[in-house]
Amino acid sequence: MKNQYTILGAALILGLSLVGGSYVISHELAIGHELNMQTQPQTDRQDTDHSLMTLEQTARFLRLSEDQVKNIMKAENAILRNDGPFEGAKLPYLKVDNEFLFNKQQVLLWIQAASQENRVYMGEKLISK
């Protein structure tokens, strides 16, 4: 009889240890996830949360500098001013007050079009199309 109580006690302790350990591990994982979210830069979270990107986010997305993105915009707009209609896809943006905003999905389509046309941008000029 004494053996049965010992086995029952050991099983109870083992079960409680298993439940307690699972709780501690899940709690630690939750705290780690919260800390990761707090230490992650705000702009990185915004990149994935919104379909509109700022000039800085777009430049980072394209792996270019902000000046290079502006030069692409100027090159494409210069063709519109000088030669009339721009054939092909322009870098899509809208301007609100003094801030340029870019739709991420439209930028992806622009990348495909510009790549297929083998465009070459040099400064504020579109060399080949």
N, C-alpha and C positions, 0 to 999 in steps of 0.2 A: 504494500500500500504506500509506503514511504517513497518508493521508486516512482510510482505514478504521479505523486505530487511534485517530485523533483522534475520529471519530464514535462508536466503541465506548466510549472513555473518557468522552466527554461524556454518552452515554446512561447509563453506569454512575453517574456523578456525579449526574445528574438523578434517576435511580431511587433512589439512596441518600438524596438530599435529600428526595424525596417521602415515603419511609418514615420518615425521621428527623423530618420536620416533622409527620407524622401522629401519631407517638408523642408528641412534645412537646405538641401540641394536646390529645390525649386525656388525657395526664397532668395538664395544667393544668385541664382540665374536671373531672377526678376530685378534684383538690385543692380546687377552688372549691366543688364539691358538699359535700365533707367540712367545709369551713369554714362553709358555709351551715348545715349540720346542727348544728354546734357552737354557732353564734351564735344559732340559732333558740331562743326561750324553751322551756324544758322543758314548761310547761303547754300550749303550742300543739301540741306533738307528742302529748301525752297526750290532747288533745281528739279527735284522729283515731284514736288507737290503741285506745281503750277505748269500750265501749258505755255504761258508767256514767260519769256526770259528777258532780263535786262541786257544792256550792251556788254557788261562785264561777264555775265553768265554765258551769253552767246559766244563771246570770244573764248572763254574757257572751254565751252562745248566744242567749238571748232578747232581748238588748240592753236589759236592765233592771238595776237595782241589786239587790244581795242582799236589802236590806230590802223591795223591791217583790215579789220572789219569795216571801219569807216572808209578806208581807201577803196574797198570793193564797192561799197555803196556809192561813193563819188564816181567811180569809173563807170558803173552802170547808168547812173543818172546823167553823166556827161554824154553818153551815147544817145540817150533820149533827147537831150537838149540840142545836140549837134546833128544827129543823123535821123531823127524822127523815131519811129517805133523801135523798141528794143525787142528783137526776136529771141525767144528763149525765156527762161525763168530768171527773174531778178531776185536778189536776196530779199526775202519778204520781211517787211518791218512796218510798224506804225509808230507815230510820234505823238506822245501825250505830253503837253507842255514842252519841256526841253529834254525829255527822256525818250530814247528809242526802245521799243519793245519788239520782241521777235517771237513768233509762234514756233514752238519746237518742231511740230509735225511738218510745217511748211519749210522750215530750215532743212529738215531731212530730205524733203523733195527737191529743194534747191541744190543740195549737195549732189544728189543723183544726176540732175540735169547738167550741172556745171562739170561734173566728172565725165559724163558721156560726151559732152562737147569739147572736152580737153581744153578748157579755158585757161589762159595764162594772164594773171594780173601782175602788173609791175607798177608799184606805187599807186597813183590815182588813174592808171590807164589799163584798159583791157586790151592786151596785145593780140591775142588770137582767140578765135571763137569757132 
